[in-house]
Amino acid sequence: MALLDGLKHEPLNSFDLTRFCTATSETSVLDVLDSMRKEKRNCTFVVDGNRLVGILTDRDVLRKVVDDASLWEGPVSAIMTPDPLTVGEFDSAADAMQLMHAHKFRNVPVVRANGEVLGNFTYYAVMTMLADTFPVDIYNRPPDPAQVTRRRHGA
């Protein structure tokens, strides 16, 4: 039950929320995609100062940009999702995961009360938390719990 309680009560600001890029709304789509590729991220938060105004994900690119080459040089504001749904820094992981499940999101922006971007909540953040909390169970167990060696290996 400790895991379930942790997800229900642990605030999002205690998770690794660093997996995102930022850009301004005037940045070209091509530059944003180049930044996402170089940083190996699947989304970019579009900001005005530090305030979140939109999001562009790899899914947006596949749905909106791939077939229309005229959009590549245009501003990211033309294809981003404006005013995306967000969660607050003190919301629980369970709240964020419910939002992700309900809307089929893979990225949920985490913002402070003033609208400033704190980070990106992803399933990767949950997996990292699980690996940090239960390292023996994650790293040292066989994939099949019933797996038992029949012979002694090594010296």
Helices and strands as residue ranges (DSSP letters): H 2-9, G 12-14, E 21-23, H 29-39, E 43-48, E 51-57, H 58-60, I 61-65, G 69-71, G 76-78, E 81-82, E 87-88, H 93-103, E 108-111, E 117-121, H 123-133, H 135-139
